[in-house]
């Protein structure tokens, strides 16, 4: 009888410990390759969302930290479509109710906003499990990015992280009708 009781207690403890979720610790940096220098020949896992006529690239000449940066370049008004670099995180999720903070540095060369309202921005998109709406947070500069500008820090915050999150996507966005070259570097996503 005593063996049976001990066995039931152990099975119960094992079952309870298997159900406990592991969350990303507060303060954790969730993105891989934030300064784009982890690998000698690529910027994995960063990828252009929809490559088309827009030139997506990696610069080894212009960067803030490490030895390269990402860029989007639109040279022609006729092909100045929106462009996005992305990275998706699927590791341990932050604890429900916590905050995500995305930070990235942006630099521009010969930037012209033809809409007088489009903004270069960074964003966080949280994809939940089935039958739930996604959550978004974006950050833009209050001023229009025009002409040449040096490295500028953008921050986006998503508060009250949902409990049903399955993945997090970070986006570095250049809007429609933006000409010139926009660089991104030192891209970090922290669980707070």
C-alpha positions, 0 to 999 in steps of 0.5 A: 500500500505504501509503495502504491501511495509513493508511486501515485505522488511521484506520478502526480508531481511528474504530471504537474511539472510537465504542465508548467510552462517555461517563459523567457526570463525578464530582461532576455534579448529575444532576437538572434543576430541583433547586430547582424554580425553573428555569421560571416557570410549572411544575416540569418534569420533576418529576411526581406518580407516580399522581395520585389523591385526594391533593393534589399541589402546588407551593407559592410560599409555603413553600420553602427555596431558589428560589421554590417547593417540591413538596408532598403533602397528605393531609387525610382518613383515608379517602383517605390513600394513598401519594403520590410525586413523581418525576423520571427521568434518562436522560442519560449514566450515572455510571461503573460502580462509582461512588456516587449520592447523593440529598439533599432537604430535607423540611418538615411541617405537621400531620403525623400518621402513623396507622400509627406506622411509615410514614416519609416518605422519598426514594429512588433506583431504577436501571433496568437494560437488559433481563433485569436486576434494578433497584437501589434505595436509600432514606433515611428519618429515624430519628424519625417525622415528626409534627406541625410540623417545619422543613426537615430534610435526608434523604440516600440513597446507592446504592453500586456503580452498575451498568454496565447502567443505562439510567435513574435515577428519583428518588422523594419518598415520603409513605406510606399513612396519613400525614395533613398536608402534607409539602414537598420542596425543594432535591433533588439527585442527585450522581454521586460 
